[in-house]
Amino acid sequence: MRGLWLLGDKTGQFDRFSHWSDIQLPQGTSWLDVDGNFVQLEAGYQGRVYAVTSENMLYYRFGICALHPTGSTWKQVEGLQ
C-alpha cells in the first residue's frame, strides 16, 4: 500500500486520498484531514505511519488497510523512554 502524508502547520495531519500508478507520480484529487497534533511524521515499511508529539510521545496510525487508507485512530506506543 502506498500513500502520502503531510504534516500541517498547526492544525493537524493530512493524507492524500489517491492511487499510485507509479511511485514517482502519485495521483489523487484531494487531501483528507486526519486528527492529531504532531510535530513529526514518519511513513515506513508496509504502510505504517508513526507520529511524535511536542512532548516526545510516540504514536502509530492504527487500522490502515486498502479499504481504509487513512486508518481509524492513533495509538500510543507504550514503554519508550
C-alpha positions in Angstrom: 0.0 0.0 0.0 1.3 3.4 -0.9 0.2 6.9 0.2 1.3 10.4 1.0 1.2 12.0 4.4 1.6 15.7 5.1 2.2 17.4 8.5 0.1 20.5 8.7 1.5 23.8 10.1 -0.5 23.9 13.3 -3.8 22.2 12.6 -3.1 18.5 12.0 -2.1 15.9 9.5 -3.4 15.2 6.1 -3.4 12.1 4.0 -3.6 12.2 0.2 -6.6 10.2 -1.0 -5.1 8.7 -4.1 -3.8 5.8 -6.0 -0.3 5.5 -7.4 0.3 4.3 -10.9 4.0 4.9 -10.4 6.0 5.6 -7.2 7.2 8.8 -8.8 3.7 10.0 -9.9 1.2 10.0 -7.1 -2.3 10.8 -8.3 -5.4 11.9 -6.4 -8.0 14.6 -6.1 -7.9 15.8 -2.5 -6.3 15.8 0.9 -8.1 14.3 3.8 -7.8 15.9 7.3 -6.6 13.3 9.8 -7.0 14.0 13.5 -3.9 14.6 15.7 -1.4 17.3 16.8 2.1 16.2 16.0 5.5 17.7 15.3 6.9 14.9 13.2 5.5 12.1 11.0 7.3 9.1 9.6 5.8 6.8 6.9 7.6 3.5 6.7 7.6 -0.2 5.9 4.3 -1.8 4.8 2.3 1.5 5.1 3.0 2.1 8.8 2.7 5.7 9.9 4.3 7.0 13.1 4.0 10.4 14.7 5.7 12.3 17.6 4.1 14.9 19.8 5.9 18.0 21.1 6.1 16.1 24.4 8.1 13.3 22.6 5.3 10.8 22.8 5.3 8.3 20.0 2.1 7.1 18.3 1.2 4.9 15.3 -1.7 5.0 13.0 -4.0 2.0 13.6 -6.3 0.4 11.1 -4.6 1.4 7.8 -5.6 -1.0 5.1 -6.8 -1.0 1.4 -10.4 -0.2 2.4 -9.4 2.5 5.0 -6.1 4.1 3.7 -6.1 6.7 6.5 -6.7 4.2 9.3 -9.0 4.7 12.2 -7.1 6.2 15.1 -3.8 7.0 16.7 -2.4 4.6 19.3 0.4 5.5 21.7 3.5 3.3 21.7 4.0 2.5 25.4 7.2 1.8 27.2 9.6 4.1 25.4 11.9 6.5 27.2 
